[in-house]
Protein backbone atom coordinates (compact mmCIF):
# COMPACT_ATOMS: atom_id res chain seq x y z
CA UNK A 1 0.00 0.00 0.00
CA UNK A 2 1.38 3.37 -0.96
CA UNK A 3 0.69 6.59 0.93
CA UNK A 4 1.54 10.17 0.01
CA UNK A 5 2.41 12.62 2.74
CA UNK A 6 1.73 16.27 1.92
CA UNK A 7 3.27 18.85 4.18
CA UNK A 8 0.72 21.61 4.73
CA UNK A 9 3.29 24.39 5.13
CA UNK A 10 5.56 23.25 2.28
CA UNK A 11 6.23 25.72 -0.50
CA UNK A 12 7.24 25.05 -4.07
CA UNK A 13 9.68 27.92 -4.47
CA UNK A 14 9.93 27.56 -8.24
CA UNK A 15 6.17 27.99 -8.67
CA UNK A 16 6.16 30.78 -6.08
CA UNK A 17 8.96 32.56 -7.97
CA UNK A 18 6.98 32.36 -11.21
CA UNK A 19 3.91 33.81 -9.48
CA UNK A 20 5.87 36.63 -7.81
CA UNK A 21 7.97 37.64 -10.81
CA UNK A 22 6.27 41.04 -10.93
CA UNK A 23 7.59 41.71 -7.39
CA UNK A 24 11.17 40.75 -8.32
CA UNK A 25 12.76 44.11 -7.44
CA UNK A 26 11.07 44.45 -4.06
CA UNK A 27 11.84 40.85 -3.02
CA UNK A 28 15.47 41.14 -4.12
CA UNK A 29 15.75 44.46 -2.28
CA UNK A 30 14.41 42.92 0.94
CA UNK A 31 16.74 39.92 0.66
CA UNK A 32 19.69 42.24 -0.06
CA UNK A 33 18.97 44.18 3.15
CA UNK A 34 18.76 40.97 5.20
CA UNK A 35 21.93 39.74 3.51
CA UNK A 36 23.80 42.96 4.39
CA UNK A 37 22.69 42.68 8.04
CA UNK A 38 24.12 39.15 8.18
CA UNK A 39 27.37 40.33 6.58
CA UNK A 40 27.91 42.41 9.71
CA UNK A 41 26.68 39.87 12.26
CA UNK A 42 27.50 36.41 10.81
CA UNK A 43 25.33 33.32 11.39
CA UNK A 44 25.79 31.21 14.51
CA UNK A 45 26.00 27.50 13.67
CA UNK A 46 26.59 24.68 16.16
CA UNK A 47 27.54 22.19 13.43
CA UNK A 48 31.13 23.46 13.32
CA UNK A 49 31.76 23.64 17.06
CA UNK A 50 34.22 20.71 16.96
CA UNK A 51 36.00 22.19 13.94
CA UNK A 52 37.00 25.23 16.00
CA UNK A 53 34.51 27.74 14.64
CA UNK A 54 30.86 28.51 15.00
CA UNK A 55 30.36 31.72 13.03
CA UNK A 56 29.43 31.40 9.37
CA UNK A 57 30.47 34.49 7.46
CA UNK A 58 28.22 35.95 4.81
CA UNK A 59 30.24 37.59 2.05
CA UNK A 60 29.74 39.51 -1.16
CA UNK A 61 31.23 36.52 -2.97
CA UNK A 62 28.20 34.46 -1.86
CA UNK A 63 25.81 37.13 -3.15
CA UNK A 64 27.60 37.19 -6.50
CA UNK A 65 27.59 33.39 -6.74
CA UNK A 66 23.89 33.16 -5.92
CA UNK A 67 22.42 36.10 -7.77
CA UNK A 68 24.91 37.45 -10.31
CA UNK A 69 26.37 34.31 -11.88
CA UNK A 70 25.62 34.74 -15.61
CA UNK A 71 25.78 31.04 -16.52
CA UNK A 72 24.30 29.18 -13.54
CA UNK A 73 21.36 31.51 -12.86
CA UNK A 74 20.68 33.66 -15.93
CA UNK A 75 16.92 34.15 -15.43
CA UNK A 76 15.02 36.22 -12.90
CA UNK A 77 12.95 33.19 -11.91
CA UNK A 78 16.06 31.23 -10.86
CA UNK A 79 17.36 34.20 -8.86
CA UNK A 80 13.98 34.75 -7.23
CA UNK A 81 13.74 31.06 -6.30
CA UNK A 82 17.04 31.37 -4.38
CA UNK A 83 15.95 34.64 -2.79
CA UNK A 84 12.75 33.04 -1.48
CA UNK A 85 14.87 30.24 0.01
CA UNK A 86 17.19 32.62 1.91
CA UNK A 87 15.21 32.77 5.19
CA UNK A 88 14.89 28.98 5.32
CA UNK A 89 18.63 28.55 4.68
CA UNK A 90 19.51 30.88 7.55
CA UNK A 91 17.06 29.11 9.86
CA UNK A 92 18.56 25.72 8.93
CA UNK A 93 22.06 26.97 9.76
CA UNK A 94 20.93 28.35 13.11
CA UNK A 95 19.13 25.13 14.10
CA UNK A 96 21.43 22.39 12.81
CA UNK A 97 24.00 20.62 14.95
CA UNK A 98 25.67 18.53 12.24
CA UNK A 99 26.57 18.52 8.58
CA UNK A 100 25.82 15.66 6.20
CA UNK A 101 28.37 15.99 3.40
CA UNK A 102 32.03 16.96 3.05
CA UNK A 103 33.98 17.29 -0.18
CA UNK A 104 37.36 18.69 -1.14
CA UNK A 105 37.82 20.70 -4.32
CA UNK A 106 40.52 22.78 -5.98
CA UNK A 107 39.66 25.98 -7.83
CA UNK A 108 41.26 27.26 -11.05
CA UNK A 109 43.89 29.14 -9.04
CA UNK A 110 45.05 25.99 -7.23
CA UNK A 111 43.49 26.83 -3.84
CA UNK A 112 41.95 23.90 -1.99
CA UNK A 113 38.58 24.20 -0.25
CA UNK A 114 36.42 21.99 1.92
CA UNK A 115 32.71 22.15 1.12
CA UNK A 116 30.24 21.15 3.84
CA UNK A 117 26.68 20.25 2.86
CA UNK A 118 23.96 20.81 5.42
CA UNK A 119 20.64 19.26 4.46
CA UNK A 120 17.43 19.53 6.44
CA UNK A 121 13.71 20.14 6.41
CA UNK A 122 12.32 23.55 7.23
CA UNK A 123 8.50 23.49 7.34
CA UNK A 124 8.35 20.57 4.95
CA UNK A 125 10.87 22.02 2.49
CA UNK A 126 14.09 20.09 1.95
CA UNK A 127 16.87 22.71 1.92
CA UNK A 128 20.58 22.31 1.23
CA UNK A 129 23.14 24.86 2.41
CA UNK A 130 26.77 24.72 1.28
CA UNK A 131 29.52 26.14 3.51
CA UNK A 132 33.05 26.62 2.20
CA UNK A 133 36.34 26.66 4.14
CA UNK A 134 39.75 27.33 2.60
CA UNK A 135 42.46 24.81 3.44
CA UNK A 136 46.09 25.74 4.14
CA UNK A 137 45.14 29.14 5.48
CA UNK A 138 46.31 30.42 8.86
CA UNK A 139 42.85 31.65 9.89
CA UNK A 140 40.36 29.45 8.03
CA UNK A 141 36.85 30.86 7.99
CA UNK A 142 33.54 29.21 7.31
CA UNK A 143 31.75 31.07 4.54
CA UNK A 144 28.19 30.71 3.28
CA UNK A 145 28.64 29.60 -0.31
CA UNK A 146 25.26 28.48 -1.64
CA UNK A 147 21.75 27.31 -0.74
CA UNK A 148 18.73 25.99 -2.57
CA UNK A 149 15.50 24.02 -2.22
CA UNK A 150 16.02 20.34 -3.00
CA UNK A 151 12.36 19.32 -2.92
CA UNK A 152 8.98 20.80 -2.13
CA UNK A 153 7.55 18.72 0.70
CA UNK A 154 5.60 16.00 -1.06
CA UNK A 155 6.88 12.59 -0.14
CA UNK A 156 5.66 9.11 -1.00
CA UNK A 157 5.93 6.48 1.66
CA UNK A 158 5.57 2.83 0.89
CA UNK A 159 4.20 0.67 3.68
N, C-alpha and C positions, 0 to 999 in steps of 0.2 A: 504494500500500500504506500502510495506516495503522497506526501503532504507538502504544501507550500506555505512558508512563513512570510508574511508581509509585515515589515516594520512600519508602524503608523507614522512615526516621525521622520522616516527616511526621505531623502531628497535626491532626485536625479539631477545633478548639477548641470549636465549637458542640456537637458530639456529646459531647466530653469534659466540657463544662460541664453538660450534661443528666445525665450519669452521676454527676458529683460534686456534685450539688445538695445532697445531705445534709451535705456537708463545707463548705458555703458560709461559715459563720462562721470556721472555722479557716483556710481559704484566704485570705479577705479580711483576716484578722488578720495572716497572714504577709506578704502583699503590702503591707499598711499599714506594717509594720515596715521592710521593704526600701525603701519609698517615703520614709519618714521619714529613713532613713540617707542616701539620695540628696539629700534636701532640704538636708542639712548639707554634703555633699561635692560636689555637682554631677556631671555626666556629661561626660567628656572626649570631644570630637568633632572630628576632623580636617577635616570637610567645610566648616567655617566659618573655617578658618585665614586665607584671603584676605580675608574679610569683617571681620577684626580681632578675632575672638573665637573661642574654642575651647570654653568651658565652657557647657554647656546647664544652665540652672537648672530644678530641679524644685520646683514651687510648690503651695500648697494649692488654688489656682485650677484646676490641672490635675486634682487629685484630685476636686474637685467636678464638673468637666466630665465626667470619665470615669465616676464612680461615684455621683454624687448628682443628676444631671440628671433631673428628673421626666418629661420628655417624650421625650428621645432614648433613654434606657435605663431604662424603668420596671420591667423584670422582673429577678429575681435571675439568671436564665440569661444575659441580656445583660451584666450586671455581671461575672459569673463568667467569661464568655468573654474580656472585656478583662483581667481579673486574671490569667488563665492566659497571656495574651500578653505580660505585663509584662516578664518576663525576656528574651524574644526581642527586644522593642523596645529594651531597654537594650543588649543585645549588638550589635544592628544599629547603634545610634548610636556605640558604641565602635569598631566595625570599619570603618565607611564612611568614604570619603574625598571623596564628592561627594553633592550632592542632585540630584533629578531634576525637581522641579516648583517653581515660584515663582508666587505669586499675591498680589495686593494687595486688601485689603478694608477697609471702613470699618464700625465698629460703630455701635450706636444713639446713642452719645454723640458721634460725629463723629471719634473717634480712628482713625488709619490704621495698619494692620498689614501686614507682609509675612508670608506663610505659606510655609514651605519644606516640601516633601514629600520624604521619604527612603523609597525603596522598595527592598527587597532580600529575598533568600532566606536564611532561617536554618533549617538542617536540613530543607530541602524545603518550608518554610512561607513563603509570600509575605506579608511584613509591610510595613505602611506606618506611618511615624512622621511626625507633623506638628509642626514647630517654628514658634513665633510670635515676631516681633520688632516692637516698636512703632517707627513712624517718627516723625520730628520730636521726638526725645527726646534730651537731652544725653548720656545714658549708656545707649544701647540694649542690651538684654539678650536673649539667646536663651533662650526658655522652652519646655519640653516642653508641648505643648498636647494632643495626642491620639495614639493608636496603635491599630491593629487588624489582624487577620488578613484579608488580601484573598482568599487561596485556600489550599486544603489539600493542596498537593503532588501532585496528579494532573494530568498534562499529556499531551495528545494531540499527537503529532508526525505530520506527514504527510510521507512521503518519496516 
